[in-house]
Amino acid sequence: DIQMTQSPSSLSASGGDRVTITCQASQDISNSLNWFQQKPGKAPNLLIYDASNLETGVPSRFSGAGSGTHFTFTINSLQPEDIATYYCQQYFNVPPTFGGGTKVEI
Amino acid sequence: EVQLVESGGDLIQPGGSLRLSCVASGFIVSSNYMSWVRQAPGQGLEWVSVYYSEDSGGSTYYADSVKGRFTVSRDDSKNILYLQMNTLRVEDTAIYYCARGKPPFPYFFDWWGQGTLVTVSS
């Protein structure tokens, strides 16, 4: 199985800050990586697909980058509604695997 | 509009059985890849099983942790995905989500249901 190592596991930032989360794959997954936002009591919501593409309707302050084994997810100008846990997920190989999550707090 | 609604979660004793349902609307289940993904309380996400689309052969696959105990199935006339869970263990306690795989990628999850809670405890 491909291991997805996500860091940090939690972070606290101020409104308007730039926040960056990293995700490391245990083997090359090309750009087969998605980023999800999960708010308490809710299902995950797709934000970024194919490592760097913004899903329709997602605010442009969210972005993703990377390929191969190293990926980053960035929130520019953190907003109160961005409080959530963020997960990376590879769909390159079976089984699909998720990072451990990053809880973002203000 | 695409919508997925899960049901069937309950409190069940270890060794028991339970069947979860996922009613889909806005798309045809049999034409898509459909997965179950679970999340233990306060934990991360774990893929459980997939039912491939008819065009891709209609095969089913399972995570090692549930292989031989869980079975995924469909009712195409009702557009429903099921997960039959047998010989349940305490560690199967989780919220179970159904998720659609965006073609042509089985595990590119673009739509999720709200989840249903399964608690395995004596």
HADDOCK unambig.tbl for C-alpha pairs under 7 A between the chains (distance, minus, plus):
assign (segid A and resid 42 and name CA) (segid B and resid 114 and name CA) 6.28 0.50 0.50
assign (segid A and resid 43 and name CA) (segid B and resid 112 and name CA) 6.39 0.50 0.50
assign (segid A and resid 43 and name CA) (segid B and resid 113 and name CA) 6.63 0.50 0.50
assign (segid A and resid 43 and name CA) (segid B and resid 114 and name CA) 5.30 0.50 0.50
assign (segid A and resid 43 and name CA) (segid B and resid 115 and name CA) 6.88 0.50 0.50
assign (segid A and resid 44 and name CA) (segid B and resid 112 and name CA) 7.00 0.50 0.50
assign (segid A and resid 46 and name CA) (segid B and resid 110 and name CA) 6.22 0.50 0.50
assign (segid A and resid 91 and name CA) (segid B and resid 107 and name CA) 5.25 0.50 0.50
assign (segid A and resid 91 and name CA) (segid B and resid 108 and name CA) 5.97 0.50 0.50
assign (segid A and resid 96 and name CA) (segid B and resid 47 and name CA) 6.56 0.50 0.50
assign (segid A and resid 96 and name CA) (segid B and resid 107 and name CA) 6.27 0.50 0.50
assign (segid A and resid 97 and name CA) (segid B and resid 46 and name CA) 6.95 0.50 0.50
assign (segid A and resid 98 and name CA) (segid B and resid 45 and name CA) 6.25 0.50 0.50
assign (segid A and resid 100 and name CA) (segid B and resid 44 and name CA) 5.59 0.50 0.50
assign (segid A and resid 101 and name CA) (segid B and resid 44 and name CA) 6.49 0.50 0.50
